[in-house]
Amino acid sequence: MNLFKGMKPPAGGRWRMTGLAATLLALAVLGGCSSTKKDDDRGSVEKLYADAKDDLSSGSYDQAVKQLEKVEGRAAGTLLAQQAMLDLAYAKWRLNERVEAITTLDRFIKLHPSSPALDYALYLKGVVNFNETMGFLSGVSRQDLSERDQQASRDSYQAFEQLVQAFPESKYSDDARARMGYIVNSLAEYELHVARYYYQRQAFVAAANRAQLAVREYPQTPAVEEALYIMAASYDKLGLEQLRVDAERVLTKNFPNTRYIKNGVRVPERAWWQFW
């Protein structure tokens, strides 16, 4: 940086170096060096980020994480640091480090509530939880999603819900809405699975309560039909005649062709590893 650019020398064509001029010249030189150093640092960080993106594209997620962590630290306070944080969360998710990915996204959401990429952060958080798996057993046993603990599903739904409410026109919102519908059905099926489990073990009070929860919390889902039948059947086993009549009335009114009154509670096929 040249503080004297555009200035003309005095008559005679020579500068007279006063004490102030000497000081300014020294500052200009130092400023120029500082500017050059900042430019070099910026170029270095951008190169580091470009390398990290290459690693992401090639699937080298371990290496990408190392690079992105450096970028986030060196570019702190910039949009590049924000982008690096989002890419870092994605890379950790692809490495099956779900908890670390969610932690990174939560940190991003807390630190950058007005970021232009907030909709993507919420979407990615929803996707990370949506795709949470049970590891080896879920793959080999083909265990139904509704039979798993549903906390990740609830967390996923919450993130998607925040997204569609805050950013209804986001390019991620349509997919989020579709996933929310799937999650609601999964949560309802989970409650139904538990109610069915209790019923088959003759824990009729617990079965009725869990089926009632499915009907109350997820009234628009397919699971409601069997849940109403389990309520009626459980009340019948308990000798609660009026409650049985009420449940059957709601069942036949909403599902006039229901097969459950004839066939009873559905018994799902057991996975090969279930010996009981």
N, C-alpha and C positions, 0 to 999 in steps of 0.2 A: 504494500500500500504506500503510495507516494503523496504526502501531505502538500508537496510543493507543485503538484501537477497543474499546469496552466498559468503559473506565475511567471512574470517576465523579470529578468535581472535588471538592476538599476543601471543608470547611464554609466558607460565605461565597460559594461559587459561582464562585471564581476560581482559575485555575492560578497557581502561583508558579514562575516560570521559573528553575530552577537551571542551573548550568553544564552538568551532565550532561544535564538535560532538553533544554537548547538543542542540545547535540550530537546527542542522539537524534532531535530534531525535524529537524535538518538532514539526518541520515542517512536519515530516513524520507522526506523530500522527494526526496533524491537517488535513494533506492531506488525510489520511485514513478515517477520519471522513467525510471530504468533499466528497470523492469518494463514501462512503457508502450512504451519503445523496442523491447524484446524482442518484445512482442506485435505491434508494427508490423512488425518484421522477419519474424516468423513468418508474419504475414498476407501480407506481400509475397512471400515465398518460395512460399507455398501458391498465391497468385494466379499466380505465374510458372509453377508446375508445372501448374496448371489450363490455362493458355494453351498450354503445351507439349503437353498431352494433346489439346487441340483441334487443334493442328497435326498431330499424329500421325493423328488420326481423319480429317482432311481430306487427308492425303497430302502435307502440306507438310513433308517430312522435313528439308530444309536448315534451315528456321526452327526446327523442333523440336530439332534438335541444338544450336543456339545457346542456346536456352532451357534445355535440360536440363543443359548444361555449367555454366550459371550456378547452377541449382538444386543440382547436386551440390557445387559449391564453397561456396555459402552455407549449405547444410543439412548440412555435413560432420558425421559422427558420428551421424546420425539414420537412422531407417528410410526417411524420405523421400529421403535421399541415396542409399540402396541402390536404391530403386525407380527413381530418376532414372537411375542407372547402367545398370540393366537396360533401361530404355526407350531409353537412348542407344545401347546395343548394337543393339537392334532397329532403330532409325532408321538407323544406319550400314549395317546389313545391307540394308535396303530401298533405300539409296542405292548399292548394289553395292560398298560399301567393306568387303569381307569381312575383310581383314586387320585393319582398325581395329576391326571388330565383335568379332572373336576376341580381340584384345588387351584390349578393354574387359571381356569376359567372363572372361578369365583373371585380370585384375586383381580383379574381383569375387570370383571363387572363392578367390583367395589371401587377400584382405582379410576376407572374411566366410564362413569355413568352417562356421559354425553358423547362418547365416541361414535363416529359414523359406522363403526363395525360392531356396535352393541347387538344389533339384531343377529348377526352371524354368531357372536359369542353365545347368545341364548340358544340359538338353533343347535350349535355344536354341543352344548351341554346336554340338550335334550337327546341328541343322537347318541352321545356317549353312553348315557344311561339306558336308552332304548335298546342298544345292542349289547348290553351287559349279558354275559353268558355264565354258565356254571362250570365251565371247564370240561374236563375229560368226560365225566359221567353224562352231562347233558348231550354230548355228541353221540356217545355209543348207546345210550338208553332211549334216545328220542323222547325224552321227558317233555310233556306239554308245558308251554310257557305258563299256563294258568296254575301249574302245580308248584311253581317256585315262589320264594319270598318276593313280595311285590313292591318293596321299598324303592328299588331302582325305577320301577314303572311309575310310581307316584312322583318321584323326583323328575323323571322325564316329562311327565304330563305337566307338572308345574312350570318347567322351563319353557315348554312349547306354549303353554297358556300365557305366560308373560310376553312371549314373542308376539303372538297374534293380537293380544290386547294393545301392546305398545306400538307395534309396527304392522298393522293390518295389511298394508300394501307392500310389505317386504317380499322380495323374491323367494324367501324361505317359508313364508307363511302358509301357502297352499299345502306344501308337503307336511308342515307341522300339524295342520288341521287333520290331514289324513292319518297321521301317526297317532294323534290324540284319540280319534275314533277307535283305532285298533287297541290302544291302551285301555280305554274304558271297557271294551269287550273283554280284554284279558283280566282286568281287575274283577269284573263281574263273574267271570268263569272261575277265578281263584276262590271267591267267596262261595260259589256253588260247589266247587271241589271240596272245600272244607265241610260244608253242610252235608254233602253226600257221604263223606268220610264218617262223620258223626252218626249219621242215620244208619249206615251199614253196621256200625258197632253198637247200635241200640242206645246211643246217647241222645235221646229224642229232644230233650230240652235244648241242648247245645245245637242240634241240627236245626230246630225250628228258629232259634235266634239267629243263626248264621244265614239261613235262607231268607229270613225277614230283612237282614242287613242288605243282602243282594238286591232284593225288591225295592227297598227304600232308597239306596244309594245309586242304583243303576237301573232305573225303571224303563229305559228305552232299549235295553239290550236283549238279545235272544235268550240269555240265561234266566230271565224272569219266569219263563214258562215252567221250567223244571223246579225252580226255587219255590214257586207257589205250590206245586205239587208236594214237595218235601215238607213245606209248612203244614199243608192239610194232612198228609200222612203221619207226620210227627204228632200233631194234635190228636189225631185218631188213636195213636198208640198210647197217648197220655190220658185219654178219656176226656179231653176237652172238646165236647161236642160242638158248642157254639163257635169256637174258634175254627174248628174243622170246616163247618158249614160256610163260614165267612170266607175262608181261604179258597174253598172249592168254587164258591160263587164268583169270586174275582177271577179265578183260573178259567172257568168255562165261559165267562163273559168276554174275556180278552183273547182267549184261545179256544174257540168253540170246537175245533177239530183236534184238540190236544190228544196225544197218544199216551200220555203218562198215566191217566186214570186206568187205562187198560193194561199198560205194560209195566208200570211202576218205575222206581228209580233206576236211572241208567247206570250200568256197571261198566266202567271203562276197561279196556284191555290192559292187562298189566305188562310192564316192561320185563325183559328177561331176567333182570337182576333182582326183582322183587320175589322173595321166597315165601312171603307170608300172605 
